[in-house]
């Protein structure tokens, strides 16, 4: 998770940056996989996740999210 950055956050074709209260994140308006991993990351947990999307790149066919111990350093 990024805590610092340089430059200005800019809107792109796939995302319009917007700040939300951590208890009011609009998961229903986000990519379908976000609700499965983002809450854990926001809690400070380290995860390893795999998501399989359909040919439309929108439908989620399968997923697996595992919490990693802080001693493991396996990238996804």
Secondary structure, 3 states (H helix, E strand, C coil): CCCCCCCCCCCCCCCCCCCCCHHHCCHHHCCCCHHHHHHHHHCCCEEEEEEEECCCCCCEEEEEEEEECCCCCCCC
